[in-house]
């Protein structure tokens, strides 16, 4: 026995269908991203540090597919 999510209106179970995802490898390019920060004219200047902090804290590759099997997330559901 385990808990299964259900539709609010009909009470039918929600089935999550996994689909393939596509990623861009960003972690192996972090050094190049940081080098490029010195080649950019930053306005306002504090944005350079914000960019460096963002790059240094990348923990996983960028998922570009972001597929949603049930389509665009809008507040309308069908059973």
C-alpha positions as CSV (number, residue, x, y, z in Angstrom):
1,X,0.0,0.0,0.0
2,X,1.2,3.5,-0.8
3,X,-0.3,7.0,-1.2
4,X,-1.4,8.0,-4.7
5,X,-2.3,11.5,-5.8
6,X,-5.8,12.0,-7.2
7,X,-7.6,14.6,-9.2
8,X,-9.5,17.1,-7.1
9,X,-12.8,16.9,-8.9
10,X,-13.1,13.2,-9.9
11,X,-11.0,11.4,-7.4
12,X,-9.3,9.4,-10.1
13,X,-5.6,8.5,-9.6
14,X,-2.9,10.7,-11.2
15,X,-0.4,8.8,-13.2
16,X,3.0,10.4,-13.7
17,X,4.5,9.3,-17.0
18,X,8.3,9.7,-17.2
19,X,9.6,11.0,-20.6
20,X,13.2,11.5,-21.8
21,X,14.8,14.8,-20.8
22,X,17.5,16.8,-22.6
23,X,20.3,18.6,-20.8
24,X,23.1,21.0,-21.6
25,X,26.3,20.2,-19.8
26,X,27.1,23.3,-17.7
27,X,29.1,21.9,-14.9
28,X,32.1,21.1,-17.0
29,X,32.1,24.7,-18.4
30,X,32.0,26.6,-15.1
31,X,35.7,27.7,-15.5
32,X,35.0,29.2,-18.9
33,X,31.9,30.9,-17.6
34,X,34.0,32.5,-14.8
35,X,36.7,33.6,-17.2
36,X,34.2,35.3,-19.4
37,X,33.0,37.4,-16.5
38,X,36.3,39.4,-16.8
39,X,35.7,40.1,-20.5
40,X,32.2,41.7,-19.9
41,X,31.6,45.4,-19.1
42,X,29.1,45.1,-16.2
43,X,26.5,47.8,-15.6
44,X,25.8,48.1,-12.7
45,X,29.2,46.7,-11.5
46,X,27.8,44.6,-8.7
47,X,26.1,42.3,-11.2
48,X,29.5,40.7,-11.9
49,X,29.7,39.4,-8.4
50,X,26.1,38.2,-8.7
51,X,27.0,36.3,-11.9
52,X,30.1,34.8,-10.3
53,X,28.1,33.6,-7.2
54,X,25.5,32.1,-9.5
55,X,28.1,30.2,-11.6
56,X,30.0,28.9,-8.6
57,X,26.8,27.5,-7.1
58,X,25.6,25.6,-10.1
59,X,25.0,22.0,-8.9
60,X,23.5,20.2,-11.9
61,X,23.3,20.5,-15.7
62,X,20.7,22.7,-17.3
63,X,17.5,20.8,-18.3
64,X,16.3,22.4,-21.6
65,X,13.4,20.1,-22.4
66,X,11.3,20.7,-19.3
67,X,8.7,18.5,-20.8
68,X,5.3,18.3,-19.2
69,X,3.4,15.3,-20.4
70,X,0.0,16.9,-19.7
71,X,0.9,20.1,-21.5
72,X,1.2,23.7,-20.3
73,X,0.5,24.2,-16.6
74,X,-2.8,26.1,-16.4
75,X,-5.4,25.6,-13.7
76,X,-7.8,23.5,-15.8
77,X,-8.0,19.7,-15.2
78,X,-9.9,17.0,-17.0
79,X,-10.6,13.5,-15.8
